[in-house]
């Protein structure tokens, strides 16, 4: 209701032990976390989606027994999901290949910071077949996220070859 974020964070800190915040803006989450006296979990922002990646990694561990030595391919938009996969690769030492259409690559600052860690292998290509070839895990997301509904028709054209279907799976 248009209350300052810092006020909401202070009040909720008095009632809660922890808060999972799902919001659009990464800036809102960061301001909330700076002001709150409790841990704040990023459940989703426009920049990151770390809880989803943790869930995806749990699925990889359940089905593959772990992630060491696996080639993980991200096929689609260089969005919050891609950014979170990049961060996971830089912490866990994953072999990650991201295939994104030209103009839809991940944020270069996020990519550069992750690659500077020197942990894991992170590559970006505009060729989804290259990313899928010999991959152990393929991931994707919707082509138009919340807030991008007006771009849906254009994105259908741009992302046409980035569909994880039986043809794409045949390369993995």
C-alpha positions as CSV (number, residue, x, y, z in Angstrom):
1,X,0.0,0.0,0.0
2,X,2.8,2.3,-0.9
3,X,4.5,2.0,2.5
4,X,8.3,2.3,2.3
5,X,10.0,-1.1,2.0
6,X,12.2,-0.3,5.0
7,X,9.1,0.1,7.2
8,X,7.6,-3.1,6.0
9,X,10.9,-4.9,6.6
10,X,11.2,-3.6,10.1
11,X,7.6,-4.5,11.0
12,X,7.7,-8.0,9.6
13,X,11.1,-8.6,11.3
14,X,9.1,-8.3,14.6
15,X,6.7,-11.0,13.6
16,X,8.7,-13.5,11.7
17,X,11.9,-15.6,12.0
18,X,12.6,-15.7,8.3
19,X,10.9,-14.4,5.1
20,X,10.8,-15.8,1.6
21,X,10.2,-12.8,-0.7
22,X,8.9,-13.2,-4.3
23,X,8.9,-9.9,-6.0
24,X,9.7,-8.4,-9.4
25,X,12.5,-6.1,-8.5
26,X,15.9,-7.3,-7.3
27,X,16.3,-3.8,-5.8
28,X,13.2,-4.3,-3.6
29,X,14.6,-7.6,-2.3
30,X,18.0,-6.1,-1.6
31,X,16.5,-3.1,0.3
32,X,14.2,-5.4,2.2
33,X,17.2,-7.6,3.2
34,X,19.3,-4.7,4.2
35,X,16.6,-3.3,6.5
36,X,15.2,-6.5,7.9
37,X,16.6,-8.1,11.1
38,X,15.7,-11.6,9.9
39,X,17.0,-13.7,7.0
40,X,15.4,-12.9,3.7
41,X,15.2,-15.6,1.0
42,X,15.0,-14.7,-2.6
43,X,12.1,-16.7,-3.9
44,X,12.1,-14.9,-7.2
45,X,13.1,-11.5,-8.7
46,X,13.6,-10.2,-12.2
47,X,17.3,-10.9,-11.9
48,X,17.5,-14.3,-10.0
49,X,15.5,-17.4,-9.2
50,X,17.8,-19.3,-6.8
51,X,15.2,-21.4,-5.1
52,X,14.1,-22.9,-8.4
53,X,17.7,-23.8,-9.2
54,X,18.1,-25.5,-5.9
55,X,15.0,-27.5,-6.6
56,X,16.3,-28.3,-10.1
57,X,19.6,-29.4,-8.7
58,X,17.8,-31.6,-6.2
59,X,16.1,-33.3,-9.1
60,X,19.4,-33.8,-10.9
61,X,20.9,-35.4,-7.7
62,X,17.8,-37.6,-7.4
63,X,17.9,-38.8,-11.0
64,X,21.7,-38.7,-11.8
65,X,23.2,-39.4,-8.3
66,X,24.9,-36.0,-8.3
67,X,26.1,-33.2,-10.7
68,X,29.8,-33.7,-10.7
69,X,31.1,-34.3,-14.3
70,X,27.7,-33.7,-15.9
71,X,27.1,-31.3,-18.7
72,X,24.2,-29.1,-17.9
73,X,22.5,-27.2,-20.7
74,X,20.3,-24.1,-20.4
75,X,18.3,-23.5,-23.5
76,X,16.3,-20.3,-23.7
77,X,16.3,-16.7,-22.4
78,X,19.3,-15.3,-20.6
79,X,16.9,-14.4,-17.8
80,X,16.7,-14.8,-14.0
81,X,16.8,-18.6,-14.3
82,X,19.9,-18.4,-16.5
83,X,21.5,-16.0,-14.1
84,X,20.8,-18.4,-11.2
85,X,22.3,-21.4,-13.1
86,X,25.4,-19.2,-13.8
87,X,25.7,-18.5,-10.1
88,X,25.2,-22.1,-9.2
89,X,27.9,-23.2,-11.7
90,X,30.4,-20.7,-10.2
91,X,29.8,-22.0,-6.7
92,X,29.4,-25.7,-7.3
93,X,31.8,-26.2,-10.2
94,X,29.2,-27.2,-12.8
95,X,29.9,-27.6,-16.5
96,X,27.2,-25.3,-17.8
97,X,26.4,-24.3,-21.4
98,X,23.8,-21.7,-22.0
99,X,22.1,-21.4,-25.5
100,X,20.3,-18.1,-25.9
101,X,19.2,-16.2,-29.0
102,X,21.3,-13.2,-30.0
103,X,20.0,-10.2,-28.0
104,X,18.8,-12.4,-25.2
105,X,22.1,-13.4,-23.6
106,X,22.6,-13.3,-19.8
107,X,23.7,-10.1,-18.1
108,X,27.4,-9.7,-18.9
109,X,28.2,-8.5,-15.3
110,X,26.7,-11.6,-13.8
111,X,28.5,-13.8,-16.3
112,X,31.8,-12.1,-15.9
113,X,31.7,-12.3,-12.1
114,X,30.9,-16.0,-12.3
115,X,33.6,-16.8,-14.8
116,X,36.1,-14.8,-12.7
117,X,35.6,-17.3,-9.9
118,X,37.4,-19.8,-11.9
119,X,35.2,-22.6,-10.6
120,X,33.3,-24.7,-13.1
121,X,32.9,-24.1,-16.8
122,X,30.4,-21.6,-18.1
123,X,29.9,-21.0,-21.8
124,X,27.3,-19.1,-23.8
125,X,26.3,-19.8,-27.3
126,X,23.5,-18.9,-29.7
127,X,23.3,-22.5,-31.0
128,X,20.9,-24.6,-29.0
129,X,22.1,-27.8,-30.7
130,X,25.6,-27.1,-29.6
131,X,24.5,-26.7,-26.0
132,X,22.3,-29.9,-26.1
133,X,24.9,-32.1,-27.7
134,X,26.0,-34.7,-25.2
135,X,24.3,-32.9,-22.4
136,X,23.3,-34.9,-19.3
137,X,20.7,-32.3,-18.2
138,X,18.6,-29.9,-20.3
139,X,16.8,-27.0,-18.8
140,X,14.5,-24.3,-20.2
141,X,11.9,-21.8,-19.2
142,X,8.9,-20.0,-20.7
143,X,9.7,-17.7,-23.6
144,X,7.8,-14.8,-22.2
145,X,7.9,-14.4,-18.4
146,X,5.5,-12.4,-16.2
147,X,5.6,-8.8,-17.4
148,X,6.7,-9.7,-20.9
149,X,3.2,-10.6,-22.2
150,X,3.4,-7.8,-24.8
151,X,6.5,-9.4,-26.2
152,X,5.0,-12.9,-26.5
153,X,4.4,-12.9,-30.3
154,X,7.9,-11.6,-31.1
155,X,9.5,-14.0,-28.7
156,X,7.7,-17.0,-30.3
157,X,9.6,-16.1,-33.5
158,X,13.0,-15.4,-31.8
159,X,12.9,-18.5,-29.7
160,X,11.5,-20.9,-32.3
161,X,14.7,-23.1,-32.5
162,X,15.1,-23.1,-28.7
163,X,12.3,-25.6,-27.8
164,X,13.3,-28.6,-25.7
165,X,11.4,-31.2,-27.6
166,X,12.2,-34.8,-28.8
167,X,14.4,-33.4,-31.6
168,X,16.5,-31.4,-29.1
169,X,16.6,-34.3,-26.7
170,X,18.0,-36.5,-29.4
171,X,21.2,-34.5,-29.2
172,X,21.6,-35.0,-25.5
